[in-house]
Amino acid sequence: MNAYRIELRRSPLLTALPVMIAVDLVVLFGRTRYWIGVWPEASVAAQVVTLFLGPVLAGVSAWQAGRSSRAGMPEAVLAAARPGWRIESARLAATLTLGFLAYAMGCLTAAAISFGEAGPGFLWPSYLLLGASTLVIFASVGHLAGRWWPSAAFTPAVCALGCFISMLALPFKLNVLAGPPDQHLRPLPVALRLLFALALAALAVTAPPLRRSAKREMSRHRTPWHIRSVAVGSAVLSLVALAAIPAAGELRVDRPATAAEPVCERADKDSPRVCVWPEHRKYLPELVRMAQRLDHPQPWLKAPDTFHEFGLQRTDMGDRGFDIAEGHVRTAAIAMADGVLTEALGRCTLPHEERRAWQAMDNIHLWLEYRSMGQDPTVADEGLHMQGVASAQREAAQMSRASEAEQRTWLHRERSHILQDPSWCKPDDSR
């Protein structure tokens, strides 16, 4: 404990801790803010910070590990009353303590900001464990590199840069960038990453020096056989875990609809019902208003009884639920419009050469999207990039600003282009 406290006081992270916490918060709030009020997204936002904290810890850990060699103290380490691996453990523990302190500040801030708006629940532990494993992996890599190549500048710089690049270039992921409620992390890939992190940490503190000096030789016989066994076992275990990570498959998997009870509401007894994952309850009031605007805008346009969020009604034929992409309900408007058209016309398979019929389908679809949003089309389309429907956007936007009588006449004309051949649209039997 004395060695641990000494290493903690000497760590350069102690001086840089306020800066690291500031970076943590800047990344947390500067990257996006749609995670506020959504527990899985808040968990991912807190975990993404390790993309920057990990490389910093690797560099500091390399500097810390090589400090005694640079000061000419290998003999003092050998003559110490405590075995060398315990001293190395104290150094690595001090680095991880300050790194986890900065990480915890971001996690607690994300939880505190989301608590009032998110409803029941809390941060998802799987995402936080994934971030913790990343910190341990990079701190261990830096510690081992610092022990083997005790350079004051070169090794820390290479470790920090190399770890940052590896986060982007590895064939498997050490973090995730989004946390939709219809997906969750699989336990096995997370457990393998934790196993890899712990094996690397054990190897970092028990591995023998890579090089020897003729003047100061750190004899292998001074290392007990069980410590050498731990080093060899840790090296083997880390390689096995590293090989097993890609074989374990993707980090995220579809979350079963039975994992949570959906939250459903409707504007009134005659309006369509909207069901979302409980983690997305903050979007429900706006989605309910969108569904209400789509309820019989024209006599022949009929909305389905219930709109489900993506993942709540998966079938063998796919999932026709609406999605909320990065906090934007505009993508939900697209799926809702498709549901209204399918309910009104059925499943339509238009001939490729019937361009006017395709144009009419796009026109009505976009008109429904604008109507559901209840906004000026320019505002509704802000930030959305759609290709191949520019003419439909212009016409639907123009008609959405017209009078109800003009819209009724226009919709009847567009519908006639789609139904000019009754065989093009069949009743929808997939529900």
BELBELNOR-V835180 format. One record per residue. N is the residue number from 1. RES is the residue in one small letter. PSI is psi as a letter, one per 20 degrees, with the letter a starting at -180 (999 if undefined). Layout:
BEGIN
n->{N | N}
res->{RES | RES}
psi->{PSI | PSI}
END
This chain:
BEGIN
n->{1 | 2 | 3 | 4 | 5 | 6 | 7 | 8 | 9 | 10 | 11 | 12 | 13 | 14 | 15 | 16 | 17 | 18 | 19 | 20 | 21 | 22 | 23 | 24 | 25 | 26 | 27 | 28 | 29 | 30 | 31 | 32 | 33 | 34 | 35 | 36 | 37 | 38 | 39 | 40 | 41 | 42 | 43 | 44 | 45 | 46 | 47 | 48 | 49 | 50 | 51 | 52 | 53 | 54 | 55 | 56 | 57 | 58 | 59 | 60 | 61 | 62 | 63 | 64 | 65 | 66 | 67 | 68 | 69 | 70 | 71 | 72 | 73 | 74 | 75 | 76 | 77 | 78 | 79 | 80 | 81 | 82 | 83 | 84 | 85 | 86 | 87 | 88 | 89 | 90 | 91 | 92 | 93 | 94 | 95 | 96 | 97 | 98 | 99 | 100 | 101 | 102 | 103 | 104 | 105 | 106 | 107 | 108 | 109 | 110 | 111 | 112 | 113 | 114 | 115 | 116 | 117 | 118 | 119 | 120 | 121 | 122 | 123 | 124 | 125 | 126 | 127 | 128 | 129 | 130 | 131 | 132 | 133 | 134 | 135 | 136 | 137 | 138 | 139 | 140 | 141 | 142 | 143 | 144 | 145 | 146 | 147 | 148 | 149 | 150 | 151 | 152 | 153 | 154 | 155 | 156 | 157 | 158 | 159 | 160 | 161 | 162 | 163 | 164 | 165 | 166 | 167 | 168 | 169 | 170 | 171 | 172 | 173 | 174 | 175 | 176 | 177 | 178 | 179 | 180 | 181 | 182 | 183 | 184 | 185 | 186 | 187 | 188 | 189 | 190 | 191 | 192 | 193 | 194 | 195 | 196 | 197 | 198 | 199 | 200 | 201 | 202 | 203 | 204 | 205 | 206 | 207 | 208 | 209 | 210 | 211 | 212 | 213 | 214 | 215 | 216 | 217 | 218 | 219 | 220 | 221 | 222 | 223 | 224 | 225 | 226 | 227 | 228 | 229 | 230 | 231 | 232 | 233 | 234 | 235 | 236 | 237 | 238 | 239 | 240 | 241 | 242 | 243 | 244 | 245 | 246 | 247 | 248 | 249 | 250 | 251 | 252 | 253 | 254 | 255 | 256 | 257 | 258 | 259 | 260 | 261 | 262 | 263 | 264 | 265 | 266 | 267 | 268 | 269 | 270 | 271 | 272 | 273 | 274 | 275 | 276 | 277 | 278 | 279 | 280 | 281 | 282 | 283 | 284 | 285 | 286 | 287 | 288 | 289 | 290 | 291 | 292 | 293 | 294 | 295 | 296 | 297 | 298 | 299 | 300 | 301 | 302 | 303 | 304 | 305 | 306 | 307 | 308 | 309 | 310 | 311 | 312 | 313 | 314 | 315 | 316 | 317 | 318 | 319 | 320 | 321 | 322 | 323 | 324 | 325 | 326 | 327 | 328 | 329 | 330 | 331 | 332 | 333 | 334 | 335 | 336 | 337 | 338 | 339 | 340 | 341 | 342 | 343 | 344 | 345 | 346 | 347 | 348 | 349 | 350 | 351 | 352 | 353 | 354 | 355 | 356 | 357 | 358 | 359 | 360 | 361 | 362 | 363 | 364 | 365 | 366 | 367 | 368 | 369 | 370 | 371 | 372 | 373 | 374 | 375 | 376 | 377 | 378 | 379 | 380 | 381 | 382 | 383 | 384 | 385 | 386 | 387 | 388 | 389 | 390 | 391 | 392 | 393 | 394 | 395 | 396 | 397 | 398 | 399 | 400 | 401 | 402 | 403 | 404 | 405 | 406 | 407 | 408 | 409 | 410 | 411 | 412 | 413 | 414 | 415 | 416 | 417 | 418 | 419 | 420 | 421 | 422 | 423 | 424 | 425 | 426 | 427 | 428 | 429 | 430 | 431}
res->{m | n | a | y | r | i | e | l | r | r | s | p | l | l | t | a | l | p | v | m | i | a | v | d | l | v | v | l | f | g | r | t | r | y | w | i | g | v | w | p | e | a | s | v | a | a | q | v | v | t | l | f | l | g | p | v | l | a | g | v | s | a | w | q | a | g | r | s | s | r | a | g | m | p | e | a | v | l | a | a | a | r | p | g | w | r | i | e | s | a | r | l | a | a | t | l | t | l | g | f | l | a | y | a | m | g | c | l | t | a | a | a | i | s | f | g | e | a | g | p | g | f | l | w | p | s | y | l | l | l | g | a | s | t | l | v | i | f | a | s | v | g | h | l | a | g | r | w | w | p | s | a | a | f | t | p | a | v | c | a | l | g | c | f | i | s | m | l | a | l | p | f | k | l | n | v | l | a | g | p | p | d | q | h | l | r | p | l | p | v | a | l | r | l | l | f | a | l | a | l | a | a | l | a | v | t | a | p | p | l | r | r | s | a | k | r | e | m | s | r | h | r | t | p | w | h | i | r | s | v | a | v | g | s | a | v | l | s | l | v | a | l | a | a | i | p | a | a | g | e | l | r | v | d | r | p | a | t | a | a | e | p | v | c | e | r | a | d | k | d | s | p | r | v | c | v | w | p | e | h | r | k | y | l | p | e | l | v | r | m | a | q | r | l | d | h | p | q | p | w | l | k | a | p | d | t | f | h | e | f | g | l | q | r | t | d | m | g | d | r | g | f | d | i | a | e | g | h | v | r | t | a | a | i | a | m | a | d | g | v | l | t | e | a | l | g | r | c | t | l | p | h | e | e | r | r | a | w | q | a | m | d | n | i | h | l | w | l | e | y | r | s | m | g | q | d | p | t | v | a | d | e | g | l | h | m | q | g | v | a | s | a | q | r | e | a | a | q | m | s | r | a | s | e | a | e | q | r | t | w | l | h | r | e | r | s | h | i | l | q | d | p | s | w | c | k | p | d | d | s | r}
psi->{h | g | h | g | h | g | h | g | h | i | p | i | h | g | h | j | g | h | g | h | h | g | g | g | h | g | h | g | h | h | g | r | j | i | i | p | j | o | g | h | h | h | g | g | h | h | h | h | h | i | h | h | h | g | h | g | h | g | g | h | h | g | g | g | h | j | g | h | h | h | j | l | j | h | h | h | g | h | i | q | h | q | q | h | h | h | g | h | h | h | g | h | h | g | g | h | g | h | g | h | g | g | g | h | g | g | g | h | g | g | g | g | h | i | g | h | h | h | a | q | a | a | q | p | h | g | h | h | h | g | h | h | h | g | g | g | g | h | h | g | g | h | g | g | h | h | h | h | n | m | q | h | g | g | g | g | g | g | g | g | g | h | h | g | h | h | h | h | i | q | i | q | q | i | r | q | i | q | m | q | i | j | q | r | p | p | h | g | h | g | h | h | h | g | g | g | g | h | g | h | g | g | h | h | i | i | q | r | q | h | q | q | q | h | h | n | p | n | q | h | i | i | p | q | h | h | h | h | h | g | g | g | h | g | g | g | h | h | g | g | h | h | h | h | g | h | h | i | a | q | g | q | q | p | p | q | h | i | h | q | p | q | p | q | r | q | g | r | h | i | q | q | q | p | p | r | q | h | i | k | h | h | i | g | g | h | h | g | h | g | h | h | h | j | o | l | h | q | h | i | o | p | q | r | h | p | p | q | q | p | i | i | l | q | r | h | j | a | o | k | r | q | q | o | o | l | j | p | i | h | h | h | h | g | h | g | g | h | h | g | g | h | h | g | h | a | o | p | n | q | q | h | i | m | h | h | g | g | h | h | g | h | g | g | g | h | g | h | g | h | g | h | h | k | r | p | h | g | g | h | i | p | i | p | o | p | q | j | k | g | h | h | g | g | g | h | g | g | h | i | i | r | r | h | g | h | h | g | g | g | h | h | g | h | h | h | h | h | j | h | o | h | i | h | p | q | q | o | j | i | 999}
END
